[in-house]
Amino acid sequence: MTENKYTPEKICADRTIRFNIPIYQRLFSWDKENYRGIIEQYERSVQ
């Protein structure tokens, strides 16, 4: 996978603008720890 030159994190580094990125778009760049975290949060929220 190629590394993107521009990311929302890099663009927003000076905190003058913000992005609202839907969760389904973020999932493409997550690793196993991020997936586990969101699944655990979901499981706690539905108990």
PDB file with one MODEL, atoms N, CA, C and O in Angstrom:
MODEL        1
ATOM      1  N   MET A   1       0.850  -1.177   0.000  1.00  0.00           N
ATOM      2  CA  MET A   1       0.000   0.000   0.000  1.00  0.00           C
ATOM      3  C   MET A   1       0.895   1.240   0.000  1.00  0.00           C
ATOM      4  O   MET A   1       1.877   1.298   0.741  1.00  0.00           O
ATOM      5  N   THR A   2       0.566   2.205  -0.810  1.00  0.00           N
ATOM      6  CA  THR A   2       1.354   3.427  -0.850  1.00  0.00           C
ATOM      7  C   THR A   2       0.949   4.334   0.291  1.00  0.00           C
ATOM      8  O   THR A   2      -0.205   4.349   0.721  1.00  0.00           O
ATOM      9  N   GLU A   3       1.906   5.080   0.765  1.00  0.00           N
ATOM     10  CA  GLU A   3       1.617   6.010   1.853  1.00  0.00           C
ATOM     11  C   GLU A   3       1.131   7.328   1.266  1.00  0.00           C
ATOM     12  O   GLU A   3       1.769   7.894   0.378  1.00  0.00           O
ATOM     13  N   ASN A   4       0.011   7.807   1.762  1.00  0.00           N
ATOM     14  CA  ASN A   4      -0.546   9.065   1.269  1.00  0.00           C
ATOM     15  C   ASN A   4       0.300  10.238   1.734  1.00  0.00           C
ATOM     16  O   ASN A   4       0.751  10.291   2.879  1.00  0.00           O
ATOM     17  N   LYS A   5       0.499  11.163   0.832  1.00  0.00           N
ATOM     18  CA  LYS A   5       1.264  12.359   1.160  1.00  0.00           C
ATOM     19  C   LYS A   5       0.465  13.260   2.098  1.00  0.00           C
ATOM     20  O   LYS A   5       1.017  13.851   3.027  1.00  0.00           O
ATOM     21  N   TYR A   6      -0.821  13.358   1.851  1.00  0.00           N
ATOM     22  CA  TYR A   6      -1.683  14.204   2.667  1.00  0.00           C
ATOM     23  C   TYR A   6      -2.663  13.341   3.446  1.00  0.00           C
ATOM     24  O   TYR A   6      -3.307  12.456   2.883  1.00  0.00           O
ATOM     25  N   THR A   7      -2.769  13.595   4.708  1.00  0.00           N
ATOM     26  CA  THR A   7      -3.747  12.920   5.551  1.00  0.00           C
ATOM     27  C   THR A   7      -4.478  13.995   6.344  1.00  0.00           C
ATOM     28  O   THR A   7      -3.945  15.091   6.520  1.00  0.00           O
ATOM     29  N   PRO A   8      -5.686  13.711   6.825  1.00  0.00           N
ATOM     30  CA  PRO A   8      -6.374  14.701   7.654  1.00  0.00           C
ATOM     31  C   PRO A   8      -5.523  15.123   8.855  1.00  0.00           C
ATOM     32  O   PRO A   8      -5.538  16.289   9.251  1.00  0.00           O
ATOM     33  N   GLU A   9      -4.788  14.177   9.428  1.00  0.00           N
ATOM     34  CA  GLU A   9      -3.941  14.504  10.584  1.00  0.00           C
ATOM     35  C   GLU A   9      -2.865  15.521  10.214  1.00  0.00           C
ATOM     36  O   GLU A   9      -2.619  16.468  10.961  1.00  0.00           O
ATOM     37  N   LYS A  10      -2.229  15.327   9.068  1.00  0.00           N
ATOM     38  CA  LYS A  10      -1.191  16.264   8.639  1.00  0.00           C
ATOM     39  C   LYS A  10      -1.784  17.619   8.256  1.00  0.00           C
ATOM     40  O   LYS A  10      -1.224  18.663   8.591  1.00  0.00           O
ATOM     41  N   ILE A  11      -2.906  17.599   7.561  1.00  0.00           N
ATOM     42  CA  ILE A  11      -3.535  18.846   7.120  1.00  0.00           C
ATOM     43  C   ILE A  11      -4.010  19.668   8.316  1.00  0.00           C
ATOM     44  O   ILE A  11      -3.941  20.897   8.293  1.00  0.00           O
ATOM     45  N   CYS A  12      -4.488  18.996   9.354  1.00  0.00           N
ATOM     46  CA  CYS A  12      -5.053  19.677  10.523  1.00  0.00           C
ATOM     47  C   CYS A  12      -4.035  19.896  11.636  1.00  0.00           C
ATOM     48  O   CYS A  12      -4.417  20.232  12.757  1.00  0.00           O
ATOM     49  N   ALA A  13      -2.775  19.714  11.355  1.00  0.00           N
ATOM     50  CA  ALA A  13      -1.749  19.796  12.396  1.00  0.00           C
ATOM     51  C   ALA A  13      -1.769  21.132  13.134  1.00  0.00           C
ATOM     52  O   ALA A  13      -1.497  21.171  14.333  1.00  0.00           O
ATOM     53  N   ASP A  14      -2.080  22.212  12.452  1.00  0.00           N
ATOM     54  CA  ASP A  14      -2.096  23.517  13.122  1.00  0.00           C
ATOM     55  C   ASP A  14      -3.442  23.835  13.770  1.00  0.00           C
ATOM     56  O   ASP A  14      -3.617  24.916  14.332  1.00  0.00           O
ATOM     57  N   ARG A  15      -4.398  22.898  13.695  1.00  0.00           N
ATOM     58  CA  ARG A  15      -5.703  22.990  14.367  1.00  0.00           C
ATOM     59  C   ARG A  15      -6.605  24.111  13.844  1.00  0.00           C
ATOM     60  O   ARG A  15      -7.512  24.550  14.552  1.00  0.00           O
ATOM     61  N   THR A  16      -6.368  24.582  12.608  1.00  0.00           N
ATOM     62  CA  THR A  16      -7.235  25.640  12.075  1.00  0.00           C
ATOM     63  C   THR A  16      -8.448  25.081  11.338  1.00  0.00           C
ATOM     64  O   THR A  16      -9.454  25.773  11.186  1.00  0.00           O
ATOM     65  N   ILE A  17      -8.359  23.831  10.879  1.00  0.00           N
ATOM     66  CA  ILE A  17      -9.503  23.187  10.233  1.00  0.00           C
ATOM     67  C   ILE A  17      -9.676  21.787  10.800  1.00  0.00           C
ATOM     68  O   ILE A  17      -8.747  21.214  11.370  1.00  0.00           O
ATOM     69  N   ARG A  18     -10.882  21.243  10.634  1.00  0.00           N
ATOM     70  CA  ARG A  18     -11.181  19.894  11.125  1.00  0.00           C
ATOM     71  C   ARG A  18     -11.939  19.122  10.065  1.00  0.00           C
ATOM     72  O   ARG A  18     -12.626  19.702   9.225  1.00  0.00           O
ATOM     73  N   PHE A  19     -11.805  17.810  10.114  1.00  0.00           N
ATOM     74  CA  PHE A  19     -12.541  16.916   9.226  1.00  0.00           C
ATOM     75  C   PHE A  19     -13.410  15.994  10.061  1.00  0.00           C
ATOM     76  O   PHE A  19     -13.017  15.579  11.151  1.00  0.00           O
ATOM     77  N   ASN A  20     -14.574  15.678   9.558  1.00  0.00           N
ATOM     78  CA  ASN A  20     -15.423  14.636  10.138  1.00  0.00           C
ATOM     79  C   ASN A  20     -15.410  13.475   9.151  1.00  0.00           C
ATOM     80  O   ASN A  20     -16.063  13.523   8.109  1.00  0.00           O
ATOM     81  N   ILE A  21     -14.659  12.437   9.493  1.00  0.00           N
ATOM     82  CA  ILE A  21     -14.506  11.297   8.592  1.00  0.00           C
ATOM     83  C   ILE A  21     -15.364  10.156   9.110  1.00  0.00           C
ATOM     84  O   ILE A  21     -15.191   9.725  10.250  1.00  0.00           O
ATOM     85  N   PRO A  22     -16.287   9.656   8.292  1.00  0.00           N
ATOM     86  CA  PRO A  22     -17.153   8.557   8.729  1.00  0.00           C
ATOM     87  C   PRO A  22     -16.337   7.336   9.148  1.00  0.00           C
ATOM     88  O   PRO A  22     -15.268   7.066   8.600  1.00  0.00           O
ATOM     89  N   ILE A  23     -16.859   6.612  10.122  1.00  0.00           N
ATOM     90  CA  ILE A  23     -16.153   5.459  10.666  1.00  0.00           C
ATOM     91  C   ILE A  23     -15.810   4.438   9.592  1.00  0.00           C
ATOM     92  O   ILE A  23     -14.726   3.855   9.631  1.00  0.00           O
ATOM     93  N   TYR A  24     -16.698   4.205   8.636  1.00  0.00           N
ATOM     94  CA  TYR A  24     -16.415   3.192   7.619  1.00  0.00           C
ATOM     95  C   TYR A  24     -15.217   3.563   6.756  1.00  0.00           C
ATOM     96  O   TYR A  24     -14.561   2.672   6.216  1.00  0.00           O
ATOM     97  N   GLN A  25     -14.913   4.837   6.611  1.00  0.00           N
ATOM     98  CA  GLN A  25     -13.730   5.236   5.852  1.00  0.00           C
ATOM     99  C   GLN A  25     -12.462   5.078   6.685  1.00  0.00           C
ATOM    100  O   GLN A  25     -11.400   4.777   6.141  1.00  0.00           O
ATOM    101  N   ARG A  26     -12.561   5.278   7.993  1.00  0.00           N
ATOM    102  CA  ARG A  26     -11.391   5.122   8.857  1.00  0.00           C
ATOM    103  C   ARG A  26     -10.962   3.673   8.983  1.00  0.00           C
ATOM    104  O   ARG A  26      -9.775   3.395   9.154  1.00  0.00           O
ATOM    105  N   LEU A  27     -11.901   2.750   8.903  1.00  0.00           N
ATOM    106  CA  LEU A  27     -11.585   1.336   9.105  1.00  0.00           C
ATOM    107  C   LEU A  27     -10.543   0.814   8.122  1.00  0.00           C
ATOM    108  O   LEU A  27      -9.820  -0.131   8.439  1.00  0.00           O
ATOM    109  N   PHE A  28     -10.453   1.402   6.951  1.00  0.00           N
ATOM    110  CA  PHE A  28      -9.484   0.943   5.960  1.00  0.00           C
ATOM    111  C   PHE A  28      -8.045   1.130   6.419  1.00  0.00           C
ATOM    112  O   PHE A  28      -7.163   0.396   5.972  1.00  0.00           O
ATOM    113  N   SER A  29      -7.786   2.081   7.289  1.00  0.00           N
ATOM    114  CA  SER A  29      -6.412   2.345   7.711  1.00  0.00           C
ATOM    115  C   SER A  29      -6.102   1.834   9.114  1.00  0.00           C
ATOM    116  O   SER A  29      -4.998   2.053   9.614  1.00  0.00           O
ATOM    117  N   TRP A  30      -7.042   1.165   9.754  1.00  0.00           N
ATOM    118  CA  TRP A  30      -6.835   0.697  11.124  1.00  0.00           C
ATOM    119  C   TRP A  30      -6.080  -0.619  11.180  1.00  0.00           C
ATOM    120  O   TRP A  30      -6.121  -1.425  10.250  1.00  0.00           O
ATOM    121  N   ASP A  31      -5.382  -0.816  12.304  1.00  0.00           N
ATOM    122  CA  ASP A  31      -4.726  -2.094  12.553  1.00  0.00           C
ATOM    123  C   ASP A  31      -5.571  -2.917  13.529  1.00  0.00           C
ATOM    124  O   ASP A  31      -6.654  -2.492  13.931  1.00  0.00           O
ATOM    125  N   LYS A  32      -5.073  -4.091  13.906  1.00  0.00           N
ATOM    126  CA  LYS A  32      -5.844  -5.004  14.759  1.00  0.00           C
ATOM    127  C   LYS A  32      -6.219  -4.381  16.100  1.00  0.00           C
ATOM    128  O   LYS A  32      -7.321  -4.611  16.597  1.00  0.00           O
ATOM    129  N   GLU A  33      -5.328  -3.606  16.688  1.00  0.00           N
ATOM    130  CA  GLU A  33      -5.617  -2.984  17.985  1.00  0.00           C
ATOM    131  C   GLU A  33      -6.796  -2.021  17.894  1.00  0.00           C
ATOM    132  O   GLU A  33      -7.639  -1.982  18.789  1.00  0.00           O
ATOM    133  N   ASN A  34      -6.856  -1.250  16.819  1.00  0.00           N
ATOM    134  CA  ASN A  34      -7.979  -0.334  16.639  1.00  0.00           C
ATOM    135  C   ASN A  34      -9.287  -1.090  16.480  1.00  0.00           C
ATOM    136  O   ASN A  34     -10.307  -0.704  17.051  1.00  0.00           O
ATOM    137  N   TYR A  35      -9.257  -2.175  15.700  1.00  0.00           N
ATOM    138  CA  TYR A  35     -10.464  -2.993  15.528  1.00  0.00           C
ATOM    139  C   TYR A  35     -10.924  -3.573  16.861  1.00  0.00           C
ATOM    140  O   TYR A  35     -12.107  -3.519  17.199  1.00  0.00           O
ATOM    141  N   ARG A  36      -9.975  -4.127  17.612  1.00  0.00           N
ATOM    142  CA  ARG A  36     -10.327  -4.704  18.922  1.00  0.00           C
ATOM    143  C   ARG A  36     -10.947  -3.650  19.830  1.00  0.00           C
ATOM    144  O   ARG A  36     -11.937  -3.908  20.514  1.00  0.00           O
ATOM    145  N   GLY A  37     -10.356  -2.467  19.828  1.00  0.00           N
ATOM    146  CA  GLY A  37     -10.855  -1.399  20.680  1.00  0.00           C
ATOM    147  C   GLY A  37     -12.283  -1.010  20.366  1.00  0.00           C
ATOM    148  O   GLY A  37     -13.101  -0.867  21.275  1.00  0.00           O
ATOM    149  N   ILE A  38     -12.592  -0.839  19.101  1.00  0.00           N
ATOM    150  CA  ILE A  38     -13.956  -0.427  18.758  1.00  0.00           C
ATOM    151  C   ILE A  38     -14.951  -1.550  19.007  1.00  0.00           C
ATOM    152  O   ILE A  38     -16.089  -1.290  19.398  1.00  0.00           O
ATOM    153  N   ILE A  39     -14.544  -2.789  18.787  1.00  0.00           N
ATOM    154  CA  ILE A  39     -15.443  -3.918  19.065  1.00  0.00           C
ATOM    155  C   ILE A  39     -15.715  -4.014  20.562  1.00  0.00           C
ATOM    156  O   ILE A  39     -16.851  -4.246  20.974  1.00  0.00           O
ATOM    157  N   GLU A  40     -14.677  -3.836  21.378  1.00  0.00           N
ATOM    158  CA  GLU A  40     -14.863  -3.871  22.833  1.00  0.00           C
ATOM    159  C   GLU A  40     -15.766  -2.730  23.301  1.00  0.00           C
ATOM    160  O   GLU A  40     -16.619  -2.932  24.164  1.00  0.00           O
ATOM    161  N   GLN A  41     -15.585  -1.546  22.743  1.00  0.00           N
ATOM    162  CA  GLN A  41     -16.442  -0.412  23.103  1.00  0.00           C
ATOM    163  C   GLN A  41     -17.887  -0.692  22.721  1.00  0.00           C
ATOM    164  O   GLN A  41     -18.803  -0.397  23.489  1.00  0.00           O
ATOM    165  N   TYR A  42     -18.091  -1.252  21.553  1.00  0.00           N
ATOM    166  CA  TYR A  42     -19.443  -1.582  21.118  1.00  0.00           C
ATOM    167  C   TYR A  42     -20.072  -2.617  22.043  1.00  0.00           C
ATOM    168  O   TYR A  42     -21.221  -2.470  22.459  1.00  0.00           O
ATOM    169  N   GLU A  43     -19.314  -3.663  22.360  1.00  0.00           N
ATOM    170  CA  GLU A  43     -19.846  -4.712  23.230  1.00  0.00           C
ATOM    171  C   GLU A  43     -20.236  -4.151  24.599  1.00  0.00           C
ATOM    172  O   GLU A  43     -21.263  -4.541  25.156  1.00  0.00           O
ATOM    173  N   ARG A  44     -19.430  -3.245  25.142  1.00  0.00           N
ATOM    174  CA  ARG A  44     -19.769  -2.635  26.438  1.00  0.00           C
ATOM    175  C   ARG A  44     -21.022  -1.768  26.328  1.00  0.00           C
ATOM    176  O   ARG A  44     -21.811  -1.689  27.270  1.00  0.00           O
ATOM    177  N   SER A  45     -21.201  -1.125  25.186  1.00  0.00           N
ATOM    178  CA  SER A  45     -22.335  -0.207  25.038  1.00  0.00           C
ATOM    179  C   SER A  45     -23.673  -0.930  24.888  1.00  0.00           C
ATOM    180  O   SER A  45     -24.717  -0.348  25.181  1.00  0.00           O
ATOM    181  N   VAL A  46     -23.662  -2.179  24.442  1.00  0.00           N
ATOM    182  CA  VAL A  46     -24.921  -2.898  24.231  1.00  0.00           C
ATOM    183  C   VAL A  46     -25.269  -3.839  25.384  1.00  0.00           C
ATOM    184  O   VAL A  46     -26.279  -4.539  25.319  1.00  0.00           O
ATOM    185  N   GLN A  47     -24.470  -3.865  26.412  1.00  0.00           N
ATOM    186  CA  GLN A  47     -24.757  -4.740  27.561  1.00  0.00           C
ATOM    187  C   GLN A  47     -25.774  -4.119  28.479  1.00  0.00           C
ATOM    188  O   GLN A  47     -26.133  -4.714  29.494  1.00  0.00           O
TER     189      GLN A  47
ENDMDL
END
